[in-house]
Amino acid sequence: MKIGYFNNTNIRISETFVYDLLKGIFEKHEDIIYFSGEQEQVLIDFNIKSKNVGFNHENAFLNLLQKISLKLPSFKSIYHTRKVKSINRKLTLAKAQLVNVAYVDYATNGILLMDFFKKHEIPFIVHVHGHDITSKMRDPYYKKQFQELTSSCAYFVVASHAMKRLLILNGCPDDKIKVIRLGVDSESITPMSWEEKFKNHTAIVSLGRLTPKKNPIASLYAFKLVNNEIPESTYTIIGEGELKPQLIKKIKELNLENKVQLLGALPRHEAFKALQNKSVFIQHSVTALTGDQEGFAISLAEAQMFKIPVVSTIHNGITENVINNKTGFLVQEYDYEAMAQKIILLLKNKTMCQKFGEAGRQHILSLCNTDNRVNSILNLLLELNKKQISKQ
């Protein structure tokens, strides 16, 4: 069985769940073609050495789809139709028979590729991550295309039951949806001892892109209230994004220049180093004005693996990621005052911090097993391949 893995964009530094799945599939399966734009770099990053792993250099799948996403604000354009036909022609030239089954990241890509897969009788799975089932659904044409995708796609993979409900409400059959949690590599995460951590028990941290759905401005306002109550508290923000200029401006307005540190986007090992000695992890996820929502919020799971209590919001899959009053606290979206109260409670109560931290690591160890994720997805692909063989 030769697997085609399709990903349309350069993998963001924060999308560790994509890297981990690629690494796991590369290590467990012999025949793979990775249709994307990072080719050998993925092998270099993870020191993956396998002569059986192939890459599609010729049809530049990444670049073609990236051009579409950059030039098309809406799926309604005739240009879109022409580009899809162009992609299909070039993929056909790349010999479709090289791929027996396909795994596709994001429903947006699934829609662009479904006619090609159907034409060449390639069964495929689509992993839905967030915007592709939230903000994108506001486009009537995209929503219509999504309905076609639910008929063409063999399975949809989601990381939470919240995402599963969204799929069902948008017309996807229940039996086509598989809840497979994102993985967190426990071997790469060693929590700091409580004795060391409590030497500086006023450090707060966030890790994630600075985007509207993560609402770093609300987190900053929460920290301002915390700092008013606990002046020695500090806040470290790891990540880049469109809201960074606004965030910098607001830090100055709130006179927090000496209290807030912006580290930018960091490779995972550096981000983990900055994360591990912090006392509380915060992320004020909301439904953005565009409708965009989080899927599972992997950084919250990584923080819990470091035994760091999380304060976040009641938002999509986060309620399955963080257990309210057990591994952290969840507040209503946009209620930064309630968020501040919960942060203060944790900073003033080391016993609670330790209790929540220990429970958080155990919760994520059982919930987010990388090996289980890889095996579950490979088993689905094997199932599709067997069904396809039986038809022939």
N, C-alpha and C positions, 0 to 999 in steps of 0.2 A: 504494500500500500504506500503510495506516494502522497504526502500531505502538502497542500499549498496553504501557506499562512499569508494572509493579506492584511496589510496595515498601510493606511494612506498617508500618514504624516510622520515626520521625524518624531521619534519617541521622546516625549518631554522628560526632563531629568526627574520630575516628580512621579512619572508613571512607572514606578518600580514593579508594579504588578504585571506590566507587559514584558519587561525584561525577564522577570522570574519565570513567566510561562514559557517564553522562548527558550530560555536556558534549560528548563525541565524537559521540554519536548525534544530539543536537540540531543540531550543526554540519553533519552529513553527510546528514541525511534530512529531508524536507519535512514529512511528516505523522506527528505523534506526539501521543498523549495520555498524560500522566504521572499515573497513579493513585496519589497519595500525599498527604501533608499539608503539604509545604513549598512547593508551587506556585511563585509568583513568586520566592520567596527563592532558589531554585536559579538563576534567571536573573540576579538581582542579584549573587549571589556570584561568578558567572563572567562577568558582563557579556555574557551571551548575548542577542543581539537578533535574534529571528526571529518574524515574524508568523505563521509556519506552525506554531509549537509551541503545542499546546493543553493545557489542564489540566482535570481533572475536579473541579469544585468541589462538585457537587451530591450525589454519593453518599458523600462523605467516607470513602473506602475505608480510609484510614489509621486514622481514629478508630474505625471499626467493628472492625477487626482488632486494634487496640490494646486495646480493651475486652475482647475475647476473651482475649488473652494475659495481661492483668492479672487477670482473674477466674477463669481456668481453670488450675489446677495440672496437670491431666491432660486428655487428649483424650477421656476416657471419658464425660464429663458429657453428660446430655441437653440441658443448656443450650447446649452446643457445637453440637448438631444444629440446635436452633432458631435459633441465631445465624447459622449457615451458610445456612439457608433464607432468613433475613431479608436477608443480604448478597446472595444470588442474586436475590431479588425486586427489591432496589434497583438492582443492576447491570442487571437486565433493563429497568427503567424508564429507565436511562441510555442505552438503545438499543445493544444489542450490535453491531449492524451497523456502528457507527462504527469498530470495531477489526477488522482482518483477521488479524493475528497478535499474539501476546503474549509478552513477556519478563518473567519473574517472578524476583525475588530471594528465595532461600531455599525449600527444599522444604516447610517449614511452611506457607508461603503457597500453594504449588502444590497442596497437599492441600485447603486451604480453597476453592480456586477451580476445581479440576479438573472438578467436575460442571457448573459454569456454562460453562466452556469447551467441554465435550463437548456440552451442550445446544445451544449456539449455533454449533457446528462451527468453533471458533476454535483453530487449531493453536498450541501454546505451547512455550516453552523455559523450563527452570528452572535457575537458577544456584545450585549447592550451595556453601555457604561454610564450614561447620564443625560447629556444634552440631546442625544439622539432619540430619546423617548420623552423629553420634557420640552425644552424651548423649540426644538425643531418641529414639534407637532402643531405649532401655531401657524405653520405654512400649510394651507389647504392642499396644495399640490403634493407636498412631501407626505402629508397624512394619507392621501390617496395612494401614493406609491408604497407607503408602509403597509397598507392593506394587502397589496399585491405581494409584498415581501413575506407576510405571514403565511401566505399560501405556498410560496416557493421554497422557503427555508425549512430545513428538516428540524432544527432545534434552535432555540434562543437560550443563551447562557446569561444569567444575571447573578450578581453578588449578594442580593438581599431579597427577602420576601416583599419588601416595599416596592422594589423594582418589578417583581413578578406581578403584583397587583396593577401597576401602571400598564404593563403589557396586556394583561387581560382586559382592562378597561378600554384599551385601544384596539380590541378585536383579535388578540392573539389567543389561540386555543390553549387551555391549561396544560394539556399533555405535551405541548411542544416546548414548554418552558422548564429549564433545569436551573435550580438554585445551587450554584457552586461558588463557595466563598473565595475571595481573594486570599492569596497565601502571604504569610509573613515568615521570613527565614529566621527561625529561632536560633540557629547556629551563629548568625552574625550579630546577635543582640545579647549582650551580657549586662544585666542591670548592675548599677553601682550599689555598694553596700549602703544600708540605711544610715549607718554611722557617718559615712562620707557625705551622703546626700544632705543630711540634716545640719552639716556645717554651714550651709548657706541655704536656709529654708525660706527664701523669699524670692526665688528665681522662677519666673513664668516664661513659657515658650510657646511659639506657634510655628508650624511647618506646613507650607502649602503655597500654591499660587495666589497672588494678590489679585483676586477676581471678585466681581460682585457677589457670586454665590457663596464665597467664603467670607465676605464682608469684614475685611480687616479693620475698617473704620469703627465698626461696632465693638470689635475686640479691644481696640485702642481706647475707646471711651470707657469700657469696663475697667481697663487697667488704670485709667486716670482716677477712677473712684477708689480702686484698690490702693493706689499710691497715696491718695489723700489720707487713708486710714493706716497704711503701713508704709511710711516714707522710705524705708530702706529697700522696698521691693523694686525689682528690675524686670524688664520685658525684652526678650530676644525674639526677633522675627526672622525666620528663614524662608526665603522665597522671592520670586520676581513676578511681575504682572502689570496689567494695565492701570491698576489703582496705586501704584507706587508713588507717582508724583503727588497725588492727592493725600496719600498717607504721610509723606514727608512734610507736606504743608501743615497737616493737622497736628503732627508731632510738635512742630514749632508753635502753633497756636495754643496748644495745651501746656507749653513749657515743659516738655518731657524729653528734650534733647539729651540730657544727662542720664535718663532712666531707660530709654529705649534704644536697642541696638539692632540695626538692619544688616543682616549678613548676606542678603541676596540669595540666589539659587546655588546650592551646593551639591556636589556628588554625594551619594548616599552615605558613604563611610564618614565624610566630613560632617554631614548633617547629623548623623547619629552621635558623633563626638560632641557636637554642640548641644545635643538634646539630653544626653544621659544624666547630667548632673542637675537637671531642673526639677522643681517641686510640683509644678502644675502645668498641664498642657491645655491650651484653650483654642477653640475655633468656633466662630459665630456663624455657622452656615445658615443660609436663608434661601428662599426661592427668589431668584433675581427678578427684576422687572421684565426681563425677556422670557421668564418662565423656566430658566435654566436651574437645575437642581444637582446636588451631589448624588453619586451612586451609593458608594459605601464609605468613602473617606478613609483610605488606607493609612494615612499618617496617624490617625487616632488609634488605630490598632497597633501601629509600631510604637507609639508612646506608651501604651498599656503593657507592651512586651518589656519596656524598660521600667515597669512598675511605677509609672507616672500617672496619677489620677487625672482624668480628663473632665473639663467643663465645656460643654458644647450645647447644641440646640436640638429640640424635637423636630427632626428633619429627615425625611426619607429613610435610608438604611442606617442612619446613625443610631437610631433607637435599638437596633440589633447589634451594633458595634459596641456601644457603651451602655452598660446596665445602670440605669438611674438609681442613685443611692446605694450602689454596691461597688462599681468600678469608677464612678465619677458622678457628675450631676448634669442634667439636661434641663434647659430653660426654654421658654417660648422664643420663637424667632423675633429678633429686634429688641428683646428685653435685656439690654446690656446692664441695666441696674441689678436685675436678678443674677446675671452672670457674675457681676462684681461681688455680690453677697456670698455666692458659693465659693469663689476664689478666696475671699477673706476667711471664710470658715475653714477651708483646707490649710491655708497658710498659718492659721492660729491653732491648728489641731494636728500635731504630728502623729498621734495615734490613729486618727481617721485616715490621714494620708497613707500610712503604712498598710492599714487594713484594706483600703481601696486599691492601693498599688499591687499588693499580693493577689487580690481577687482578679484584678485586671489582667495580669500576666496569665493566670490559669485559664481565664475566660478565652483569651486570644489563642493560647496554645491549643485548646480544644476546637476552636471555631475556624481558625485560619491556618490550616496545614498546607504548605506549598506542595508537598508530595501528593497529598490527596487530590488537590486541585488538578495537577498535571495528569494523574491517573484517570480521574473522572472524565476529563476532556478527551484524552486518548481513547478511552473505552467507548465514548460516544462516536468518535471518528471510525473506530474499528467496526462498530455496529452498522454505521452507514455503508461502509465498504462491503461488508458481508451481504447486506441487503441488495446492494448494487450488483454484486457478483451473481446472486441468486436470480436476478432478473434476466441476466444474459443467457 
